[in-house]
Amino acid sequence: MTANGNGTAQVLGVGIEIVAQQKLQPESKIYGRVQQLRAFFKQQFGEDPEFIVRVPGRVNIIGEHVDYCGYSVLPMAVSQSIFLAVSKNPDDNQLQLRNLEETKFQGYDADLKTLKIELPKSGGPAWYNYFLCGIKGIQENLGSQWKPIGMRIAVDGNVPLAAGLSSSSAMVSSAVLATAHVQGKKLDRRELASISAKCEQYIGTHSGGMDQAIAYLGRIGCAHHIEFHPKLKGTPVTLPAGKCFVVANSLAQKNKAASSDYNERVVECRLATRWLAKRKGLINWQDILRFIDLEEACQMDNATFEKLIKDNLTKSNYTRADICKELGITEQELETKFLSANTRHMEQFKLRQRALHVIQESGRVAKFRKICEELAAGPNKDGAKQLGELMRQSHESLRELYECSHPDVERLITISNEQNVSARVTGAGWGGCIVAMCDSVEAADDYIKALKRDYYAQLPAHLLERYQPNNFSEVVFATLPGNGAELFIQ
């Protein structure tokens, strides 16, 4: 099978897509980058790689901080990707990992017979730990069939770090795909996405699965409505004709695994779920972790669930004592059974705000998809306007109820509003990127010029020195939906 780097999928049976083995053609947009990586691999290891893996980053159009509560999201894969050049060595147990940016990311060697993921007590994990997560995920999935086959791997990537475009998940997912292929495992996209989501927990991130799902299920020209309950399902959604999406990086960085903020939100949602489940009289309330499971158990629609939250979570702040009293547990039980390792310092819990955001945001995702489907049947100015309003509502909720925006992100949002462009923070937040929807390619060009003039040209000197020579093209760009993971053979 040949490909031009735009992605192909093989289908085995009904609903099972596998990652096809392709041959990369010289006319592909990624050909030059892959050739550079191949040359680096040969320089490092004295041989050509056996295969190349590409896994994209993503931008989430709407549906933020809802995936780990079981609700659907609407992301699209972007062209920025992680690339791996890989060869195996069946006679050796060694993992040899090298990064094209050698001065920034030092090489790493390990014995695959004694693989360990060692995390620092403070700060974020080393870059190679994300890769080790993927290897460990396949190791655990295969169980007794796992073989410690040596791998030589060179890594390159242009997904911005800690920017909300899923660089860490793309790295984990690329490791899963490469390791699965070396082990001779069937490359079922949905299964690999599920493995990738699970194994990111090895570095302490309780991912909901969106990033990994779109990394594998992305399709050119479409966003994807990704559902996680009752099982992983991706449905292509055609975006409105003529609309152009712009990604702008605030350059304020936050590493999910290096901070407790992300996991604090997960914990608050799980506590709110149990609080409400107990209020509803469910005997198994301790076992209900996600809002969607509670919704299903009580057979509630979105509006009924929102009313339940407003009626039963009436305080803006809950203390440890409040939670222990309501749930009938001790403080020690709260710490050991309900809080995660990096959230045991928490004293205050904003259960009402977090719950309201998740339930209202899940409603916005459903409305966004429905409007897109209506617009695919025929143009409608009101419909397109409603999409923009949903994106604005999403950002307001993330800023006010979920408290995961950042002053620099707010500056980008203010400029967007001045340009009459709908925009929202995307990804985990606390910095990172915004995603904006423009009415046309021409409107996107004008919007990008305004961002460069009013935001990027005002950056501190050290950032100007880095990004201005390329006219800020690395940090603000228009994007179209791309394909998911690809594997290229020689």
Buried (B, 14 or more C-beta within 10 A) or exposed (E): EEBBBEBBBBEEEEEEBBBBBBEBEEEBEBBEBBEBBBBBBBEBBEEEBBBBBBBBBBBBBBBBBBBBBBBBBBBBBBBBBBBBBBBBBEEBBBBBBBBBEEEEBEEBEBEBEEBEBEBEEEEBBBBBBBBBBBBBBBBEBBEEEBEBBBBBBBBBBEBBBBBBBBBBBBBBBBBBBBBBBBBEBEBBBBBBBBBBBBBBEBBBBBBBBBBBBBBBBBBBEBBBBBBBBEEBBBBBBEBBEEBBBBBBBBBBBBBBBBBBBBBBBBBBBBBBBBBBBBBBEBEEBBEBBBBBBBBBBBEBEBEEBBEBBEEBBEEEEBEBEBBBEBBEBEEEEBBEEBBBEBBEEBEEBBBBBBBBBBBBBBBBBBBBBEBBBEBEEEEEEEBBEBBBEBBBBBBEBBBEBBBBBBEBBBBBBEBBEEBEBBBBBBBBBBBBBBBBBBBEEEBBBEBBEBBBEBBBEEBEEEBBEBBBEEEBEBBBBBBEBBBBBBBBEE
